[in-house]
């Protein structure tokens, strides 16, 4: 039966829509690709956001291994497709970036569908993704200047440690966000205290895949500042770490405390933590 047939299979005359929804939501993704070709009502059901969210909540995580050196060649030996490297995985999707261009795309590993994203600014790196239970997907990109190849996991702005000169590393100038449902181009965002932070020792951290924190202190170490950006609500907030908790703010460490940002120091072999 082709995709344009509006008629229902004989079983469709007996089972209500809710039963089909329940049965299909437990099926493997590869089977759903075939089911979409049965008739239009199943196709519409499987493409519906509420169904996708329900199916994703019932799908087990599968580990997939990729070979970086795989390339496609034409008959004359020329490469016909640009190589892409994996930046992130979430909600059953793979975020990829071209190795020789600024092209970025989302790939569905099961269906092999590919969605090319609008190009972010030059010297940008998409490092954060957000997916909520309603099926909304947001991507956050950082842009700036310096050696973008340094950025890996978190970003350091102008900090020297031993023999490594991090001042030559990538320095963040701002952020862009892309909502896949509503945006046809990246929207620029800036941390409210970003300019002030550039004169201080600064770090970027991501916790719980929802919030970006920019942590820094004054040149004299008198204050520790925390600027946070919630990806889901696209809201900023600023805070100053109270001075009374630590005797020497230069020695304060930023920690991941069960998925939340925390601050600590070590005094006489004892770890003190505030979160």
C-alpha positions in Angstrom: 0.0 0.0 0.0 1.6 3.3 -1.0 2.0 6.5 1.0 -0.8 8.2 -0.8 -3.5 5.7 0.1 -6.0 7.3 2.6 -7.8 4.0 3.2 -7.2 2.2 6.5 -5.9 -1.4 6.8 -8.6 -3.7 7.9 -7.3 -3.7 11.5 -7.7 0.1 11.4 -11.4 -0.3 11.3 -11.3 -2.0 14.7 -8.5 -0.3 16.7 -8.9 3.3 17.8 -6.2 6.0 17.2 -5.0 5.7 20.9 -4.2 2.0 20.5 -2.1 2.7 17.3 -0.3 5.5 19.2 0.5 3.2 22.1 1.7 0.3 19.9 3.8 2.3 17.6 5.4 4.3 20.4 7.0 1.0 21.6 8.4 0.0 18.2 12.1 0.4 17.2 12.8 3.5 15.2 13.8 1.5 12.1 10.4 -0.2 12.1 8.7 3.2 12.3 10.5 4.3 9.1 8.7 1.4 7.3 5.4 2.1 9.0 5.4 5.7 7.7 5.0 4.2 4.2 1.9 2.2 5.1 -0.6 5.0 4.8 -1.0 8.7 5.5 -2.5 8.5 9.0 0.4 6.5 10.3 2.8 8.9 8.6 1.1 11.9 10.3 1.0 10.1 13.6 4.7 9.2 13.6 5.7 12.8 12.5 3.6 14.4 15.2 5.7 16.0 18.0 3.7 14.4 20.9 4.4 11.0 19.4 8.1 11.8 18.9 8.5 12.9 22.5 6.7 9.8 23.8 8.7 7.5 21.6 12.0 9.1 22.7 11.1 8.6 26.4 10.7 4.9 25.7 13.8 4.4 23.6 16.9 2.9 25.1 20.2 4.7 24.6 22.4 2.9 22.0 26.1 3.4 21.8 27.3 3.9 18.2 31.0 3.8 17.1 32.2 5.8 14.1 35.4 5.5 12.0 36.9 8.9 11.5 38.8 7.9 8.3 35.8 6.9 6.2 35.5 9.0 3.0 33.5 8.9 -0.2 35.2 9.0 -3.5 34.0 9.5 -7.1 35.1 7.1 -9.9 38.0 9.3 -10.7 39.3 9.2 -7.1 38.2 12.7 -6.0 36.4 13.2 -2.7 32.7 13.9 -3.3 31.6 14.7 0.2 33.2 16.9 2.9 34.2 15.1 6.1 32.2 16.0 9.2 33.2 15.5 12.8 30.7 14.8 15.6 30.2 17.7 18.0 27.4 16.4 20.2 24.6 13.8 20.4 21.2 14.4 21.9 17.5 13.4 21.4 18.5 10.7 18.9 20.3 13.3 16.7 24.0 13.8 15.8 25.4 17.4 15.6 28.2 17.5 13.0 30.5 20.2 11.8 32.5 20.3 8.5 36.2 20.0 8.9 37.0 22.4 6.0 34.0 24.7 6.2 31.7 26.3 8.7 28.8 24.1 7.7 26.9 22.4 10.5 24.2 19.9 10.3 22.0 17.5 12.3 21.8 13.9 11.3 19.3 11.3 12.3 21.4 8.1 12.5 18.4 5.8 12.1 16.6 7.4 9.2 19.8 9.0 7.7 17.9 12.3 7.3 20.1 15.4 7.3 19.2 18.9 8.2 21.7 21.6 7.4 21.7 24.5 9.8 22.1 28.2 9.1 25.8 29.3 9.3 26.8 30.9 12.6 29.3 33.7 12.7 32.9 33.1 11.6 35.1 31.9 14.4 32.1 30.1 16.1 31.7 26.8 17.7 28.4 25.1 18.6 29.2 23.6 22.0 25.8 23.5 23.9 22.5 21.8 23.0 19.2 21.9 24.9 16.3 19.5 24.5 13.2 19.6 26.8 10.3 17.2 27.3 8.1 19.2 24.9 10.4 18.4 22.1 12.0 21.8 21.7 15.6 21.8 20.5 18.0 24.8 21.0 21.6 25.1 20.0 24.0 27.6 21.5 27.1 28.8 19.7 30.0 30.8 21.1 31.9 33.3 18.9 35.1 35.2 19.5 38.7 35.5 18.6 41.9 33.5 19.0 42.7 29.9 18.4 39.3 28.2 18.1 40.9 24.8 18.0 41.7 25.2 21.7 38.0 25.1 22.8 37.3 21.7 24.1 34.8 21.2 26.9 35.2 24.7 28.4 36.8 28.0 27.4 39.5 29.9 29.2 39.9 33.7 28.7 43.4 35.1 29.1 44.7 32.8 31.9 48.3 31.7 32.4 49.1 28.5 34.1 52.7 27.3 34.3 54.3 27.0 30.8 50.9 27.2 29.0 49.9 30.7 27.8 46.1 30.5 27.6 46.0 34.2 26.6 46.5 33.1 23.0 43.6 30.7 23.3 40.0 31.3 22.1 38.4 34.3 23.8 34.6 34.5 23.9 33.0 37.7 22.6 29.4 36.5 22.7 26.8 33.8 22.1 24.2 32.9 19.5 21.1 30.7 19.9 19.1 28.8 17.3 15.7 27.4 18.1 15.0 24.8 15.4 11.3 25.3 15.5 11.2 29.1 15.2 14.5 30.5 13.9 15.8 30.6 10.4 19.0 32.3 11.5 21.1 32.5 14.7 20.1 35.2 17.2 22.9 37.0 19.0 23.1 37.0 22.8 25.6 38.7 25.1 26.3 38.1 28.8 25.4 41.3 30.7 28.8 41.4 32.3 30.9 40.0 29.4 32.9 43.2 28.8 33.8 43.4 32.5 34.9 39.8 32.6 37.4 40.3 29.8 39.6 42.2 32.3 39.4 39.4 34.8 40.4 35.8 35.0 37.5 33.9 33.5 36.2 30.4 32.8 33.2 28.9 31.0 31.4 25.9 32.5 28.3 23.9 31.6 26.2 22.1 34.2 23.2 19.8 33.7 23.3 20.6 29.9 21.0 23.6 30.7 23.1 26.4 32.1 26.3 28.1 31.1 28.2 29.8 33.9 30.9 32.4 33.4 33.0 32.6 36.6 35.8 35.2 37.1 37.3 37.5 39.7 38.8 41.0 40.0 42.4 41.6 39.2 43.1 41.9 42.9 41.1 38.8 43.8 38.7 40.8 46.0 35.5 39.4 44.5 34.3 36.3 42.6 31.6 36.9 40.0 29.2 34.4 38.6 27.1 35.2 35.4 24.8 32.4 34.4 22.7 31.8 31.2 19.8 29.4 31.2 19.5 27.9 27.7 15.9 26.8 28.1 14.5 30.1 29.2 17.2 32.3 27.6 17.6 34.2 30.8 20.7 35.7 32.4 21.5 36.3 36.1 24.5 37.8 37.9 25.8 37.0 41.4 28.8 37.7 43.6 30.2 35.0 45.9 29.9 36.1 49.5 33.4 36.9 50.9 32.8 35.4 54.3 32.9 31.7 53.1 36.5 31.7 52.0 39.6 33.3 53.5 41.5 33.5 50.1 39.4 33.9 47.0 42.4 33.3 44.8 42.4 29.7 46.0 38.7 29.1 45.3 37.9 26.3 42.9 34.9 25.8 40.7 33.4 22.3 41.1 30.8 20.1 39.6 28.8 19.0 42.7 26.3 16.4 41.6 25.6 18.3 38.4 25.4 21.7 40.1 28.0 24.5 40.2 29.8 24.7 43.5 32.8 26.5 45.0 35.4 25.1 47.3 38.9 25.4 48.8 41.2 23.1 50.8 42.3 24.2 54.2 44.5 21.9 56.3 43.6 18.9 54.1 39.9 19.6 54.6 37.6 20.4 51.6 35.1 23.2 52.2 32.3 23.5 49.6 29.6 26.0 49.0 26.9 25.3 46.4 
